[in-house]
Amino acid sequence: MSVPGVAARTDEDLLVDLPAGPRICARVDGPDDGEPLLLVAGLGLDLTSWPRRMVDGFTARGFRVVRLDNRDAGRSSRIDAPPPGRVRQLLARPRPDAYDLTDMAADTVGLLDALGIGRVHLVGMSMGGMIAQVVAARHPHRVATLTSIFSTTGHRRVGQPARSTILRLAKGAPRTVEESVERHLAMLSHIGGPGFPPDDDLERAWAAAVWERAGGARSQEVARQIGAIQASGDRTADLARITAPTLVVHGDVDRMVHPSGGRATAEAIAGARLVEVPGMGHHLAPGVVDRLVDLTSDLARGAGAHLTGEQV
């Protein structure tokens, strides 16, 4: 596959040096002439967090699928800045030198520029949904459609994690790959929805591979990404600027981002369609992936024009 603007290639990974930003790692799947669809991952997650079944589902429908490692994740650049301490994180007081979601959105647009992509169907989950929202609000001519999956607006009264989730997130970084894998499985059992259980064997293999790909624990990097979310504050007014056809998907039992975050996102974006999935938590489990592919593909093909919220 020919990809312009790439600084280097490592196996499947494309390494792109942005003119005014970090080096961004990406992968491209699907036909060269397919409609571009960009997947933006969540907090601390790399591009492999998008299930292979999901990527294949989109390519089978003719999309050219691009995935990226956000800054401070995967094989993209680590930012040379101190992370916020735990007290700052708990009090939502980011460091004055923190980067924010606007910077991460600029990375995303810079990658599109490097790949020669003008307009894209944009799909983001969790923090990636926030980044995608900022791209759609600040760069409307680059976004054909927006799908925001279990994300929120930044308003402090909506979308907050459960206290039990916060306590789990507050633990120190794992010291070994074995500890990292077990902690990942334990977190999934907590935030995954009862209607869509994870595939433990698949998740175990993924968590081990991510540890190796990232070179170990990523506590400072995750802390800086948390700082970016907190530095961005309430983005509700910004979301009102979004003009792209928008789909908002959220589970009704999400302990990481309360369902109120999805509802607030849909309310803030004119004409957005809200789909609240019973039994879905904060995880792209096998049982929900095909439905997400169908919903997003329908939006991209113009079949998601009706505006009523619903459950499926």
N, C-alpha and C positions, 0 to 999 in steps of 0.2 A: 504493500500500500504506500503510495506517495503522499508524504505529509510535508508541506512547505513550512518554513519558519522554525524548524526544529534544530536545536543546538547540538543535541546528542541523542543516541538511541542505546538503550540497554535492555536486551531481550525484548519484551513487549512494551517497555516503558519508553516514552518520549520525554526528553528533558529540554525544557524551553526556557531560555534566559529572557526575562521580560526587560524592556528598555529601562523602566523606572521602578523595578521591583525585584522580588526574589526569583530564583529558579523554580519553575513549576513542573512537576512530573504529571504526565497524562498518558492515557491509553485510548486508542481509537479502534472501534470494531464496526463491522458492517460495510455495506457497499459505499464506494467513493462518491457515488451520485445520489445517495440517500439523503432524506431531510435530516439535518443535524439535530441531535437531541443530546443535551448536556446534563450529566448527573453530578450533583454537588453533595458530598458526604457531610456527616454530622461531626459533633465535638469529638476530637481525638481519633476519628476514624479515617482510614485511608481509602483509596479508590477501590480496593478489593472488598470493601464492606457492602458494595452493591452485589446481591446474589447473582451468580452466573446465570441462573434460570431467568432472572429479570433482564439482564443484558441480552441474552439469547432471544428472549421474547420480543424485545424491541427490534433487534436486527432482523428477526424473521418477518417482521412487519415492514421492513424496508428502510428503517432508520439507520443513519450513521451515528453511532453512539460514542460520545466522548465522556470519559471519566477523568477527574483530576484529584491529585492530592492537594488539599489546601496548604497554604503556608503553615509550617510547624506540624505537618503530618506526613506520614509515609516517606517518600523520597524527595519531597519538595524541601526548600530551604528552611533551616532553623533560623529564627530571627534572633539577632544578637542584641538582646535586651533582657533585663532581669524580669522574672515572672512575678506576678503579684503574690504576696504571702497569703497564708490561709485566713488570717483575720480580715485582710482586704477583701478576699473572695466572699467570706461569710457576710460581711457588711455591705457588699456590692459597691466598694470604693476602688475603682481601677487606678492603677498608677497613671500619673500625668503623661508618661511617655508611651502608654499602651497604644498599639494599633487597634483599629476598630473594624466593624463589618464593612464599612465603606472601602477600606483598604483591601479587604478580602474580595469584595465585589470587583474592585479595579484589577486584581490579579486574574479573576475569572474572565473579564472582558479582554484583558491583555492576552490571555491564552487564545481566545477566539480570534483575535487579530493575528496572532502568530500562525494559527492554523488556516487562516484565510476564510473564516466563517463569518458571514454577515449577521444573519438572524438565526435564532436557535429556539427549539422547544426546551424550556428550562425546567428541570426537576430537582428539587432539593429536599433533603430530609433533616429534621431537627435543626441544628445550627446551619446546615446546608440550605434548609428552607429559608432561614433568615437572610443568608447571603443572596439566595436567588431572589427574594423579595426586594432587596436593595438594588440588585441589577435591574430588575423590572421597573422599579421606581425611578432610578437615576439614568438608565440607559434604555428607554422604552423602544427605541428603534431597533434594538438588538434582540428583542424577545418576542417570538411569535405566540407562544403560550407559556403559562406558568403553572406548575403543579407543586404545591407546598404540602409536604407530608409530615405529620405530627410535629408542627412547628408553632411559633407564636409571634406576638407583636413587640415584645419587650416591655409592655406595660406590667408593672409589678403586681397588679391585682389579678392577673390572668396567667395561665400556663405555667404556674410554679410547680416544681417537683414536690412530691410527697416528702414529709419529714424523714420517713424511713429510707427514702432514696438518698436524701442529702447525707445522712449518716454513713451510708455505704460509699458515697463519693468522697467523703472526707478521709477515708483510709489512706495510709501512705502507699507509695508506689510499690508494686510487686518486685521482688528481687531476683526471681528466676522465671524461666519460661513456664515451668510447671505451676508455679503460684499464679502467674498471669492467666493461664488457661482456666484454672479452677475458679479464679475470681470472675472471669468472664462468664462462665457457666452459671455461677451463683447470681450474678447480676441479671442475666437473662431470665432466670427462674423468678426473679423479683419483678422485673419491668415488662416481661413478655405477657401477652394476654392469654387467658385460659382457653379462648376459642381457637388460637393459632399457636400450638406448641412448637418450640424449635426442634431442629434435627441435631441432637447432641453430638453425634459423630462428626457431622459437617462443621458444627461450631467449634468443636475441639481442634479439628484440623486447621480451621481458619485462624483461630487465636494463636496457635503455634506459628503459623506462617507469618502472621502480622508481626509477632515479636521479632522474628528473624529479619523481615523486610525493613522494619524500623530500627533495628539494632538495639533492641531492649526496651526498657520502660521509657515512657514519654511524659513524665509528670510535669516538668517545667513547660513543655510545649502545650500540654492541655491547659495548664494554668494561664498561659498567655492567651489561648483561645477563649477561655472563660472571661479574661479581662477584656477581650475585644467585644464580647456580647454585652458586658456590663458598661463598657465605655460608650456603647451605641445608644443606651437608654431606651425610652419609649419611641417606637418607630410608627405609631399608629397614623400620624399625620402624613408621613412619607408613603405609607401603604395606600392612602387615598389617591395618590398620583398614578397608581398602576392602571394602565389601560389594556394590557394584554388579557385575552380570555384566561380565566384563572379557575383552577380546581384546588380545593382545600380538602385533604383527607386526614382524618384523625380517628384513633381508636377511642372507645368510650371507657376504657379501663387503663388509660396511660398514666403510669406513676412517675414518669420522667418529665413529661410536659403535660400538665393537666388538660383535659379536653376543652376547658374554657379558652385555652390559647388558640385552638383551631377555630372555635366559634368566633372569637374576637378578630382573627385574621380574615375570615370570610365576611364579617360585618364591615371591616375597614376597607375592603376592595370592592368597588362598584361592580355589580353583576357576577361576583364570584359564586361558584357552586360549592356547597359544603356537602361532603359525604362522610358521615360518621359511622364507623364500622363496629358493630357489636362484637365484643370479645377480643378486639385487637388492642394490644399494648404498644410498647415503644420498640418494635422490632419488625424487620421484614422477614417474617416467618414464611416457610414454604407454602402454607395454606392461603396466604394473602397475596403472594407475589403476582400470580396470574391476573387477579382482579385489579391490582394496581396497574399492570401493563395495559389491560383492557381500558380502564378508565382514562389513563393518560393518552393512549393512542386515540381513543374516541375524541378527546379534547383536541388533539392535534389535527385530527381529520375533520374537525368542524361539527362533530356529533354532540358536543357538550354544551350547546348553546342555551339550553333551558337553564333557568336561574334558581330553581327552587332547591332548598336544602332537603336532604333525604337520608335514610338509613338503607344500607344494603347488606 
